[in-house]
Amino acid sequence: MNKIKVLIVAGTMDVGGIENQLMHLLRNADREVFQIDYTSTMENAYYREEIERLGGGYIQIPDMNWKNHRNIAGRCIR
């Protein structure tokens, strides 16, 4: 069965309220059904090891601004 792919575009994936909620999704998702990947502007964010340990992808992106958003989106979607 093909998994449903989910890409969560996040800023830092460091310790914080929204980041904790995003991790709650990965921890409780049926990983046989969903492939959940995250983006982050940090090379070694707080949650990176846990994301990878739980089977999620981790894609480092440069800091967002309106001049480079299309380039970044193109790198994430392959």
N, CA, C and O of each residue as an XYZ file, in Angstrom:
312
protein
N       0.843     -1.183      0.000
C       0.000      0.000      0.000
C       0.887      1.244      0.000
O       1.863      1.315      0.747
N       0.551      2.211     -0.828
C       1.286      3.471     -0.847
C       0.916      4.304      0.366
O      -0.253      4.417      0.733
N       1.933      4.884      0.979
C       1.686      5.743      2.130
C       1.201      7.111      1.683
O       1.533      7.579      0.594
N       0.421      7.736      2.528
C       0.027      9.123      2.326
C       1.183      9.976      2.803
O       1.600      9.870      3.956
N       1.709     10.829      1.919
C       2.868     11.652      2.262
C       2.410     13.003      2.787
O       1.563     13.671      2.194
N       3.003     13.390      3.928
C       2.685     14.664      4.566
C       3.987     15.426      4.769
O       4.925     14.907      5.374
N       4.048     16.649      4.270
C       5.209     17.508      4.478
C       4.784     18.653      5.387
O       3.897     19.434      5.044
N       5.422     18.744      6.542
C       5.143     19.819      7.484
C       6.258     20.846      7.358
O       7.414     20.565      7.675
N       5.904     22.023      6.899
C       6.879     23.098      6.714
C       6.918     23.899      7.998
O       5.993     24.647      8.311
N       8.004     23.731      8.735
C       8.156     24.388     10.031
C       9.377     25.297      9.990
O      10.229     25.176      9.110
N       9.446     26.191     10.934
C      10.573     27.106     11.002
C      11.809     26.445     11.582
O      12.754     26.147     10.852
N      11.811     26.214     12.882
C      13.026     25.733     13.524
C      12.952     24.300     14.031
O      13.991     23.647     14.130
N      11.788     23.788     14.353
C      11.616     22.482     15.003
C      12.468     22.385     16.259
O      12.989     21.321     16.593
N      12.601     23.503     16.943
C      13.263     23.554     18.237
C      12.174     23.447     19.302
O      10.995     23.353     18.960
N      12.529     23.457     20.547
C      11.556     23.313     21.628
C      10.601     24.503     21.614
O      11.027     25.656     21.680
N       9.336     24.215     21.528
C       8.321     25.264     21.543
C       6.943     24.644     21.483
O       6.808     23.435     21.296
N       5.926     25.458     21.640
C       4.556     24.972     21.691
C       4.091     24.336     20.409
O       3.608     23.204     20.424
N       4.223     25.040     19.285
C       3.748     24.487     18.020
C       4.592     23.300     17.595
O       4.063     22.330     17.051
N       5.884     23.358     17.832
C       6.756     22.247     17.474
C       6.370     20.995     18.254
O       6.382     19.892     17.706
N       6.027     21.161     19.534
C       5.602     20.027     20.348
C       4.322     19.405     19.787
O       4.185     18.182     19.760
N       3.397     20.235     19.344
C       2.165     19.719     18.751
C       2.444     18.994     17.430
O       1.834     17.964     17.142
N       3.369     19.537     16.630
C       3.731     18.871     15.380
C       4.364     17.502     15.647
O       4.137     16.557     14.891
N       5.145     17.393     16.703
C       5.743     16.112     17.063
C       4.688     15.146     17.584
O       4.792     13.938     17.374
N       3.682     15.668     18.257
C       2.574     14.843     18.736
C       1.922     14.122     17.554
O       1.525     12.962     17.671
N       1.813     14.816     16.409
C       1.255     14.194     15.210
C       2.089     12.985     14.777
O       1.544     11.919     14.493
N       3.402     13.158     14.729
C       4.279     12.064     14.298
C       4.262     10.913     15.293
O       4.204      9.750     14.892
N       4.311     11.216     16.557
C       4.334     10.164     17.584
C       3.078      9.306     17.559
O       3.134      8.117     17.875
N       1.953      9.891     17.188
C       0.677      9.188     17.270
C       0.099      8.776     15.917
O      -0.973      8.173     15.864
N       0.782      9.088     14.843
C       0.285      8.721     13.515
C       0.527      7.242     13.242
O       1.473      6.652     13.764
N      -0.310      6.663     12.444
C      -0.112      5.299     11.981
C       0.962      5.351     10.898
O       0.690      5.761      9.770
N       2.169      4.939     11.236
C       3.284      5.061     10.303
C       3.242      4.030      9.176
O       4.062      4.074      8.260
N       2.286      3.103      9.244
C       2.047      2.208      8.111
C       1.231      2.921      7.033
O       1.250      2.527      5.867
N       0.516      3.972      7.431
C      -0.362      4.701      6.509
C       0.264      6.021      6.062
O       0.125      6.421      4.906
N       0.957      6.700      6.990
C       1.472      8.046      6.725
C       2.990      8.094      6.721
O       3.637      7.457      7.553
N       3.558      8.843      5.793
C       4.969      9.224      5.804
C       4.990     10.714      6.095
O       4.586     11.520      5.257
N       5.463     11.084      7.289
C       5.453     12.483      7.707
C       6.878     13.004      7.703
O       7.751     12.469      8.387
N       7.101     14.050      6.929
C       8.411     14.686      6.823
C       8.304     16.126      7.293
O       7.250     16.754      7.189
N       9.412     16.636      7.811
C       9.457     17.986      8.360
C      10.561     18.791      7.689
O      11.595     18.249      7.299
N      10.325     20.091      7.561
C      11.397     20.998      7.167
C      11.800     21.816      8.383
O      11.008     22.017      9.304
N      13.023     22.278      8.371
C      13.517     23.128      9.454
C      14.649     23.991      8.930
O      15.382     23.594      8.024
N      14.782     25.159      9.500
C      15.892     26.037      9.146
C      17.140     25.715      9.957
O      18.195     26.305      9.725
N      17.035     24.793     10.899
C      18.166     24.441     11.761
C      18.786     23.116     11.313
O      18.074     22.172     10.970
N      20.105     23.057     11.320
C      20.784     21.821     10.937
C      20.528     20.710     11.949
O      20.217     19.582     11.567
N      20.654     21.014     13.207
C      20.468     20.017     14.257
C      19.427     20.501     15.261
O      19.744     20.819     16.408
N      18.198     20.548     14.808
C      17.107     20.995     15.673
C      16.895     20.009     16.817
O      17.299     18.849     16.735
N      16.272     20.473     17.856
C      16.023     19.665     19.053
C      15.326     18.348     18.708
O      15.673     17.307     19.267
N      14.358     18.377     17.804
C      13.560     17.185     17.505
C      14.102     16.344     16.351
O      13.486     15.339     15.996
N      15.211     16.713     15.766
C      15.690     16.011     14.572
C      15.901     14.512     14.800
O      15.420     13.696     14.014
N      16.604     14.148     15.851
C      16.868     12.726     16.104
C      15.583     11.941     16.295
O      15.452     10.828     15.786
N      14.634     12.512     17.027
C      13.375     11.810     17.256
C      12.586     11.666     15.948
O      12.004     10.614     15.683
N      12.572     12.715     15.144
C      11.885     12.640     13.847
C      12.440     11.486     13.024
O      11.682     10.674     12.495
N      13.759     11.416     12.917
C      14.392     10.369     12.112
C      14.208      8.991     12.745
O      14.008      8.009     12.030
N      14.272      8.905     14.057
C      14.083      7.628     14.747
C      12.673      7.071     14.515
O      12.476      5.860     14.423
N      11.698      7.985     14.424
C      10.311      7.567     14.209
C       9.977      7.393     12.731
O       8.819      7.159     12.383
N      10.983      7.505     11.854
C      10.771      7.252     10.442
C      10.403      8.468      9.615
O      10.107      8.347      8.426
N      10.418      9.637     10.232
C      10.118     10.858      9.497
C      11.347     11.371      8.772
O      12.480     11.101      9.170
N      11.111     12.104      7.716
C      12.203     12.744      7.003
C      12.479     14.116      7.589
O      11.586     14.762      8.137
N      13.709     14.549      7.470
C      14.126     15.865      7.984
C      14.842     16.587      6.859
O      15.899     16.149      6.403
N      14.268     17.690      6.413
C      14.823     18.445      5.292
C      15.221     19.818      5.801
O      14.369     20.600      6.224
N      16.507     20.114      5.761
C      16.962     21.438      6.190
C      16.776     22.424      5.055
O      17.167     22.160      3.918
N      16.184     23.549      5.365
C      15.961     24.607      4.378
C      16.587     25.899      4.883
O      16.767     26.062      6.090
N      16.922     26.817      3.987
C      17.445     28.115      4.437
C      16.324     28.941      5.064
O      15.143     28.643      4.884
N      16.705     29.971      5.794
C      15.712     30.869      6.369
C      14.783     31.361      5.274
O      15.220     31.681      4.168
N      13.506     31.417      5.590
C      12.505     31.811      4.609
C      12.473     33.323      4.425
O      12.605     34.091      5.377
N      12.296     33.718      3.190
C      11.941     35.096      2.865
C      11.173     35.047      1.552
O      11.167     34.016      0.879
N      10.543     36.113      1.191
C       9.687     36.095      0.003
C      10.483     36.024     -1.291
O       9.896     35.823     -2.355
N      11.787     36.182     -1.235
C      12.586     36.106     -2.454
C      12.986     34.679     -2.810
O      13.271     34.394     -3.973
N      13.012     33.781     -1.831
C      13.499     32.435     -2.126
C      12.459     31.337     -1.891
O      12.822     30.162     -1.946
N      11.208     31.648     -1.636
C      10.238     30.625     -1.263
C       9.963     29.614     -2.380
O       9.739     28.439     -2.088
N       9.972     30.030     -3.635
C       9.721     29.073     -4.721
C      10.892     28.123     -4.896
O      10.691     26.940     -5.172
N      12.093     28.612     -4.742
C      13.278     27.767     -4.828
C      13.254     26.715     -3.720
O      13.556     25.546     -3.964
N      12.903     27.120     -2.530
C      12.845     26.195     -1.394
C      11.762     25.140     -1.619
O      11.996     23.955     -1.380
N      10.598     25.553     -2.068
C       9.514     24.605     -2.323
C       9.939     23.578     -3.365
O       9.630     22.394     -3.231
N      10.632     24.013     -4.381
C      11.103     23.101     -5.422
C      12.085     22.071     -4.906
O      12.097     20.936     -5.382
N      12.904     22.445     -3.945
C      13.872     21.501     -3.359
C      13.187     20.474     -2.479
O      13.676     19.351     -2.355
N      12.066     20.831     -1.864
C      11.378     19.934     -0.944
C      10.512     18.914     -1.681
O      10.350     17.784     -1.221
N       9.964     19.311     -2.812
C       9.046     18.445     -3.543
C       9.812     17.751     -4.657
O      10.185     18.370     -5.654
N      10.036     16.484     -4.475
C      10.788     15.701     -5.463
C      10.024     14.460     -5.807
O      10.481     13.659     -6.622
